[in-house]
Amino acid sequence: MPPVPPKNAGPVREAHRFEEARLDAWMREHVDGYTGALQVRQFKGGQSNPTYWLADRERQYVLRKKPPGKLLQSAHAVDREYRVMRALAETDVPTATMYALCEDDAVIGTSFFVMEYVQGRIFWNVQLPELEAEERGAIYEELGRVLAAIHSVDLGARGLSDYGRPDAYVARQVKRWTKQYLASRTAEIEQMNTLIEWLPPNIPDDEATALVHGDYRLDNLIFHPTEPRALAVIDWELSTLGHPLSDLAYTCMLYDVMLPKIGGLAGVDFEKTGIPTEDAFVARYCERVGRDGVPDLHYYKAFSLFRLAAIAQGVYKRSLDGHASSTEAAMFGAAVPRLAGIACDLVGIG
C-alpha cells in the first residue's frame, strides 16, 4: 500500500501549485531510491517557506521551497537550511536526513530541497495541554538540551566556520530586521519605531559566537511518538553564526506572551503544570553550556520580540500581496504592535 498523507497535510493551495510531473522527473534523477507514483500534499502553516508532504510507492519525504513572488533579500534561504542540516548529521543535534537540493527555478518555479519525512509529534501549544505534568517537564528538559547541543557544535569539524560572520551579530541582526520591517511596513506602529531607536545603542557588551538556529521554539522540534525525545529540529532558514543568547531569549520570550494558536507561558502555574519556570530553564541551559548566568536576558528578549514582530509584518504584507503561505496570515498583522509593546515593557521604554 502507498503511504497515507498525514492529517496536517492537505491539497496544495492554488498560489503554491507547480507542475508535479517536473518534480517527479527531477526526483527520479536526484533522489536515490525514489520509486515514482508521486503524491503531493501541502502542510498547513509554513508561513515563510511553503512545505509539502511527498510520497512515492514506499517512502515519504518533505519538500521545502522558496515562496513565489517578490522576496526580500536574504530571506527564504532554503539552500542554507539544506547545508546546515546536512552538516549536523551524526551530531548531538537531531536532524532529518537530507536527500537533494535544487537551485534550478525551471523545475518547480523556485529553489527547493527534499529531505526525510520524520514521523513524530509536534507540540503547537507551548503549555502542552495534552500531556501530564511529568511529561511536560521532560519535554522542556529536552527542549533545553537540544538548544545547548546546537550552541555546542564544533563549527570547524562540521564545515560551518564560514556559515556567517562571527562579529557584531546582534548589531547586524537589529539592522537587518529593521530594514526588512521597513520594507514590508503597511502602517506606522509607534512601538516598533521606539524599538528601532532604542535597540542599537543599548546592545550588551558580550561577544560570543556559536551556531544559532534563529527560530528555535517548541513547534520546530519533532518529538518521538511516545518518548520525550527530539527526533529532528526543523525550519533552519534563519540559522547562522551568532550570539547564542539570541536563541535562548527567543525561546524564553514565551514566558512573557500569550499568542494565538501557540499560546504562551505568561501567568502559567508552573508547579501545577510541571513546566519549568524561566529562571529554572535558563539555569539548566547555563549549566549545560558552562555559562555563569545571563544578566542581559531582557535585552535579548526585547530584540527577539522585535524580530518576531518584523517577521509577522512580512507575513502580513505577503498576505496582502496574495503570496502568504498560510490562510491565517491576516492575524499576523494584529500581532505586530502587541509583540512590540511587550518588548518595550520588558526594557522599560515607550
Rosetta blueprint (number, residue, H / E / L):
1 M L
2 P L
3 P L
4 V L
5 P L
6 P L
7 K L
8 N L
9 A E
10 G E
11 P L
12 V L
13 R L
14 E H
15 A H
16 H H
17 R L
18 F L
19 E L
20 E H
21 A H
22 R H
23 L H
24 D H
25 A H
26 W H
27 M H
28 R H
29 E H
30 H H
31 V L
32 D L
33 G L
34 Y L
35 T L
36 G L
37 A L
38 L L
39 Q E
40 V E
41 R E
42 Q E
43 F E
44 K L
45 G L
46 G L
47 Q L
48 S L
49 N L
50 P L
51 T E
52 Y E
53 W E
54 L E
55 A E
56 D L
57 R L
58 E L
59 R L
60 Q E
61 Y E
62 V E
63 L E
64 R E
65 K E
66 K L
67 P L
68 P L
69 G L
70 K L
71 L L
72 L L
73 Q L
74 S L
75 A L
76 H L
77 A L
78 V H
79 D H
80 R H
81 E H
82 Y H
83 R H
84 V H
85 M H
86 R H
87 A H
88 L L
89 A L
90 E L
91 T L
92 D L
93 V L
94 P L
95 T L
96 A L
97 T L
98 M E
99 Y E
100 A E
101 L E
102 C E
103 E L
104 D L
105 D H
106 A H
107 V H
108 I H
109 G L
110 T L
111 S L
112 F E
113 F E
114 V E
115 M E
116 E E
117 Y L
118 V L
119 Q L
120 G L
121 R E
122 I L
123 F L
124 W L
125 N L
126 V L
127 Q L
128 L L
129 P L
130 E L
131 L L
132 E L
133 A H
134 E H
135 E H
136 R H
137 G H
138 A H
139 I H
140 Y H
141 E H
142 E H
143 L H
144 G H
145 R H
146 V H
147 L H
148 A H
149 A H
150 I H
151 H H
152 S L
153 V L
154 D L
155 L L
156 G L
157 A L
158 R L
159 G L
160 L L
161 S L
162 D L
163 Y L
164 G L
165 R L
166 P L
167 D L
168 A L
169 Y H
170 V H
171 A H
172 R H
173 Q H
174 V H
175 K H
176 R H
177 W H
178 T H
179 K H
180 Q H
181 Y H
182 L H
183 A H
184 S H
185 R L
186 T L
187 A L
188 E L
189 I L
190 E H
191 Q H
192 M H
193 N H
194 T H
195 L H
196 I H
197 E H
198 W H
199 L L
200 P H
201 P H
202 N H
203 I L
204 P L
205 D L
206 D L
207 E L
208 A L
209 T L
210 A E
211 L E
212 V E
213 H L
214 G L
215 D L
216 Y L
217 R L
218 L H
219 D H
220 N H
221 L E
222 I E
223 F E
224 H L
225 P L
226 T L
227 E L
228 P L
229 R L
230 A E
231 L E
232 A E
233 V E
234 I L
235 D L
236 W L
237 E L
238 L L
239 S L
240 T E
241 L E
242 G E
243 H L
244 P H
245 L H
246 S H
247 D H
248 L H
249 A H
250 Y H
251 T H
252 C H
253 M H
254 L H
255 Y H
256 D H
257 V L
258 M L
259 L E
260 P L
261 K L
262 I L
263 G E
264 G L
265 L L
266 A L
267 G L
268 V L
269 D L
270 F H
271 E H
272 K H
273 T H
274 G L
275 I L
276 P L
277 T L
278 E H
279 D H
280 A H
281 F H
282 V H
283 A H
284 R H
285 Y H
286 C H
287 E H
288 R H
289 V H
290 G L
291 R L
292 D L
293 G L
294 V L
295 P L
296 D L
297 L H
298 H H
299 Y H
300 Y H
301 K H
302 A H
303 F H
304 S H
305 L H
306 F H
307 R H
308 L H
309 A H
310 A H
311 I H
312 A H
313 Q H
314 G H
315 V H
316 Y H
317 K H
318 R H
319 S H
320 L H
321 D H
322 G L
323 H L
324 A L
325 S L
326 S L
327 T L
328 E L
329 A L
330 A H
331 M H
332 F H
333 G H
334 A H
335 A H
336 V H
337 P H
338 R H
339 L H
340 A H
341 G H
342 I H
343 A H
344 C H
345 D H
346 L H
347 V H
348 G L
349 I L
350 G L
